[in-house]
């Protein structure tokens, strides 16, 4: 990883950490899975407009259609499991289990992507970074209830889907297409699937629309699912996925920091220890 890639990843992870606060704020007015559907619909329209502006072909026959539909389904299922799983388990536990995704990416890249073989020092770095996540959420590792086990399993499934989508993009023809088109596949499919999933789950839908709820949803649509996701797929196309995946361990830490700064949640020494562990782990993964 060069400095440019590292800085982009840090901005992305900070944005995704803050996104958890935005989702919590918007849930007061819009049900979570339906909220994700609105996000995909709005961001999909922005990506389509961006592609038209940049004259990027949308309907070009480049052999990516089936791969695109597949990662779109993975993306949709991932968010259904995340939001549905949060009904059964805590947000802290979900952060731990969702962030097993880099292990899926590392193993998948080792098996299916040439020149991305996992070395011992990288494996050690992954484990160290994950230990940082466990450290900051240590209070959430008490013995789970049967209900929590259901939610934990859903979040583990979401992590596998997230990692699988990343490896599929890198190992297949989507690695050679425009990042905007790759993102459009995911947003278009999820814009259709997520509202339907909201109905199946029996969500109440739109409860109230306040300026704060609207601003939170706009942040998710414009910044997170449009700008940062475009940057993420550009990174996948230009850097080894086994190198960039561990940076996502920073995302829940930025979520905790956002909670401290914006929601008045307490800061502890565990947070400092977690930052040291995650930073050291990322360094080891990228060490030559």
Long-range contacts (C-beta under 8 A, 24 or more apart in sequence): 1-239, 1-243, 1-244, 1-286, 5-235, 5-238, 5-239, 5-244, 6-247, 8-231, 8-235, 9-235, 9-244, 9-247, 9-250, 10-247, 10-250, 11-228, 11-231, 12-228, 12-231, 12-232, 12-235, 12-247, 13-247, 13-248, 13-250, 13-251, 13-254, 14-250, 14-254, 15-223, 15-224, 15-228, 16-224, 16-228, 16-248, 16-251, 16-254, 16-255, 17-250, 17-251, 17-252, 17-253, 17-254, 17-255, 17-256, 17-257, 17-258, 18-219, 18-254, 18-255, 18-258, 18-262, 19-219, 19-220, 19-224, 20-91, 20-252, 20-255, 20-258, 21-255, 21-258, 21-259, 21-262, 21-263, 22-216, 22-217, 22-219, 22-220, 22-224, 23-216, 23-220, 25-212, 25-213, 25-216, 26-213, 26-216, 26-217, 26-220, 28-207, 28-208, 28-210, 28-213, 29-206, 29-207, 29-208, 29-209, 29-210, 29-213, 30-205, 30-206, 30-207, 30-209, 30-213, 30-217, 31-198, 31-203, 31-204, 31-205, 31-206, 31-207, 32-83, 32-86, 32-203, 33-79, 33-80, 33-83, 33-84, 33-194, 33-197, 33-198, 33-201, 33-203, 34-194, 34-195, 34-198, 34-203, 34-205, 34-206, 35-217, 35-220, 36-79, 36-83, 36-190, 36-194, 37-190, 37-191, 37-193, 37-194, 37-195, 37-197, 37-198, 38-217, 38-221, 39-217, 39-220, 39-221, 39-224, 39-225, 40-186, 40-187, 40-188, 40-190, 40-191, 40-194, 40-225, 41-187, 41-191, 42-217, 42-221, 42-222, 42-225, 43-187, 43-221, 43-222, 43-225, 43-226, 43-229, 44-184, 44-187, 44-188, 44-191, 46-221, 46-222, 46-226, 47-180, 47-183, 47-184, 47-187, 47-226, 47-230, 48-184, 50-180, 50-226, 50-230, 51-178, 51-180, 51-181, 51-184, 54-180, 56-178, 56-180, 56-181, 57-181, 58-181, 58-184, 62-173, 62-177, 63-173, 64-172, 64-173, 64-174, 64-177, 64-181, 64-182, 64-185, 67-168, 67-169, 67-172, 67-173, 67-174, 67-185, 68-174, 68-181, 68-182, 68-185, 68-186, 69-185, 69-189, 70-168, 71-165, 71-168, 71-169, 71-174, 71-182, 71-185, 71-186, 72-185, 72-186, 72-187, 72-188, 72-189, 72-190, 72-193, 73-189, 73-193, 74-161, 74-162, 74-164, 74-165, 74-168, 75-161, 75-165, 75-186, 75-189, 75-190, 76-189, 76-190, 76-193, 76-194, 76-197, 77-158, 77-161, 77-193, 78-158, 78-161, 78-162, 78-165, 79-158, 79-190, 79-194, 80-193, 80-194, 80-197, 80-201, 81-154, 81-155, 81-157, 81-158, 81-161, 82-154, 82-155, 82-158, 84-154, 84-201, 85-150, 85-151, 85-152, 85-153, 85-154, 85-155, 85-158, 86-151, 87-151, 88-147, 88-148, 88-150, 88-151, 88-154, 89-144, 89-147, 89-148, 89-150, 89-151, 89-152, 89-154, 89-155, 90-140, 90-148, 92-137, 92-139, 92-140, 93-137, 93-140, 93-141, 93-144, 93-148, 93-151, 93-152, 93-155, 94-151, 94-152, 94-155, 95-133, 95-137, 95-252, 95-255, 96-133, 96-134, 96-137, 96-140, 96-141, 97-152, 97-155, 97-156, 97-159, 98-155, 98-158, 98-159, 98-162, 98-252, 99-130, 99-133, 99-159, 99-248, 99-249, 99-251, 99-252, 100-130, 100-156, 100-159, 101-159, 101-160, 101-162, 101-163, 101-166, 101-245, 101-248, 102-126, 102-129, 102-130, 102-163, 102-245, 102-246, 102-248, 102-249, 103-130, 103-163, 104-159, 104-160, 104-162, 104-163, 104-164, 104-167, 105-163, 105-166, 105-167, 105-241, 105-242, 105-245, 106-242, 106-245, 108-163, 108-164, 108-166, 108-167, 108-171, 109-167, 109-170, 109-171, 109-240, 109-241, 109-242, 110-242, 112-167, 112-171, 113-167, 113-170, 113-171, 113-240, 113-241, 113-242, 115-240, 116-240, 116-241, 116-242, 118-242, 121-284, 121-285, 121-287, 122-242, 122-284, 122-285, 124-281, 124-284, 125-246, 125-280, 125-281, 125-282, 125-283, 125-284, 125-285, 125-286, 125-287, 126-246, 126-281, 126-285, 127-281, 128-277, 128-278, 128-280, 128-281, 128-284, 129-246, 129-249, 129-277, 129-278, 129-280, 129-281, 129-282, 129-285, 130-249, 130-281, 131-277, 131-281, 132-249, 132-253, 132-273, 132-274, 132-275, 132-276, 132-277, 132-278, 132-281, 133-249, 133-252, 133-253, 133-274, 133-278, 135-270, 135-273, 135-274, 135-277, 136-252, 136-253, 136-256, 136-270, 136-271, 136-273, 136-274, 137-252, 138-270, 163-245, 166-236, 166-241, 166-245, 167-241, 169-233, 169-236, 169-237, 170-236, 170-241, 175-236, 175-237, 176-237, 179-230, 179-233, 179-234, 179-236, 179-237, 180-230, 180-233, 182-233, 183-229, 183-230, 183-233, 186-229, 187-225, 242-285, 243-285, 243-286, 246-281, 246-282, 246-285, 247-282, 249-278, 249-281, 249-282, 250-278, 250-282, 253-278
